[in-house]
Amino acid sequence: MRKPFVPLISLTLNALAIEGLVCNGAELAQIENESLSVSISLQGAELQSISSKITKSEYLWQGDAEYWDRRALVMFPVNVAFRDWKFTHKGGEYEMPFLGLVESGSFRKVADSRPDSVVLEFQNTAETLERYPFPFRFRIRYSLEGSTLTQEFWIENRGTERMYFALGGHPGFRTPLEGGKERGDYDIIFSKKMDTDRIVVADNLQQNTTLPYLKNEDRISLNDPRVPNSGMFLKSVESRQIGVGFKGKAPYLTLDLEDFPNVNMWTPEGMPFVCIEPMIGHHDQIDASYEISEKECVVSLAAGEVGRYRFSMTVNDDVPGP
């Protein structure tokens, strides 16, 4: 199981109030169109709601602390954790918080704000440089088109040397939706049949082992014995769209990985949610080098370079509720 979230640092960018909306003490940005209403917390730029005006359903997991108190984390510059929660670089040793630097930081609204889109920004501070010695600017654009919500990331290396990082989304989706049904009535659904093993993830790290997963299949029940309490990690996954739906039916929500090559899926036994986690890079390996420039789990940008990545989530309005 994952380590409970414990903030290791306090980040101090000022958040702007947006239309006076507040959730759990954090200010919210709200965007909407004719199909969806979406809210985003300025604390960590974390989604708080994906609500369909057509189906009248809330699709995002709502953070019930009895099970898991988060909803849709943004992970940077690490996907979940580095080995032993630390890394080295040029003779220095740095402690990297669980889930990274931005998920506990306050974002501010920048540049473009429209009824159906908003851009949020986070920049390095003196405190982040104590944990991660690379100056950066991190932007997220949330935008709506029809029944699709897109998350677009711009990561700018503002330093003078190559910057190493991983990037991940962590949205959770409700299973069950309103009205119920049981956990076993829900499937994870892939856009194509695959014959693949999965890489084992344990104690937040990628192990040097694999286990059988899909055998010419395009869906797996949440109650299938192949579903572990830890993650189901697929590297360079062939199926670029992964959905959640009722058993034997089309998905009612589909996540398109787009620029994200890797994915982790997390739905521990008995939990009423499914997390689909797009990843640039991936979990650190159990025996990885501590030197960040030697880690397989990260990617890099040259000084002054900007990386741009996106994934999207689409509500299938034609699939009725339970």
C-alpha positions, 0 to 999 in steps of 0.5 A, a space after each residue: 500500500 502507498 505511504 500516507 501523504 505527509 507534507 514535508 515542505 510548505 510552499 508559499 506562492 500566493 493563490 488568487 481567489 477565483 469567483 470566491 469558490 473554496 473546497 476544504 479550505 483551498 480556493 478553486 478555479 471553475 471552468 465549464 461548457 455545455 457538457 461539463 462542469 470542472 473545478 480545480 483546487 489551487 492547492 496542487 492544481 488538483 482536480 476536485 470535480 468532473 461533473 456532467 451536465 448531460 448524465 448528471 453524474 460526478 465522475 471524479 473520486 471525491 476524496 473520502 478519507 475513509 478510503 483515500 483522501 485525495 482526488 487527482 494528484 499532479 506529480 513532479 519531479 517524481 512519480 510517487 517516490 525516488 528510492 529511499 525518498 532521496 537522490 544525489 546530484 553533483 555531490 549533493 544529497 536531496 530529500 524528495 518528498 513523497 509525490 514530489 514538489 507541486 502537489 502540496 504547493 499553491 498555484 496562481 492563475 496566469 495568462 489565459 482564463 476563460 469560461 472553459 479553460 484556465 492556466 495555473 502556474 508554479 515556480 521554484 522557490 528557495 524551499 524547492 531548491 533545497 529539495 531539487 536544485 533545478 530552477 523551473 516554471 511549471 504550468 498546467 492548462 485545463 480546458 474543455 471541448 465538448 465532453 473532453 477535459 484536457 490537461 496540458 503541461 509546460 515544464 520550463 528548465 530555467 537553469 543553466 544545466 540539464 534538468 532531470 524530472 518525471 511527471 505524472 497525473 493521478 486522477 481517481 474515478 468513482 466505482 461505483 457511480 451514484 446508485 451503486 452496483 458492486 465493485 465487481 460490476 466495473 471493468 478497466 477497459 483498454 482500447 485494444 486487446 493486448 497480450 502483456 505482462 505487467 511490471 511489479 510495483 511494491 513499496 512505491 518502487 518498480 521491482 525487477 520482476 513481471 507478472 502475467 496480466 492480459 492474454 489477448 484481452 481488452 478489459 479486466 474486472 476490478 475483482 479479478 485476482 490479477 488486480 493487486 493492492 499495489 499498482 498495475 504498471 505498463 511501460 510503453 503501453 500499446 493501448 493509448 486509451 484506458 477507460 472505466 465502465 460497467 461490466 461488459 459495456 463500453 466505458 463511461 469515461 476514457 483517459 487518452 494517454 496522448 503524450 504520456 508513454 507509460 501508465 499505472 493503474 491503482 485500485 486496491 481491493 475493496 476501494 471504491 475508485 480506480 486511479 489511472 495514472 499517465 506517466 512521463 518517466 515512471 516509478 523509481 527502480 528498487 535498485 536504482 542509482 541515487 544519482 538523478 542523472 543516472 536514473 532510468 525513471 526520469 527524462 530531461 530538458 536542456 537549459 532553457 528548453 520547454 517540455 510540453 505534454 498532455 493527456 485528456 479524459 472524455 465522458 461518454 454521454 451515451 453510456 447511461 448511469 447504473 
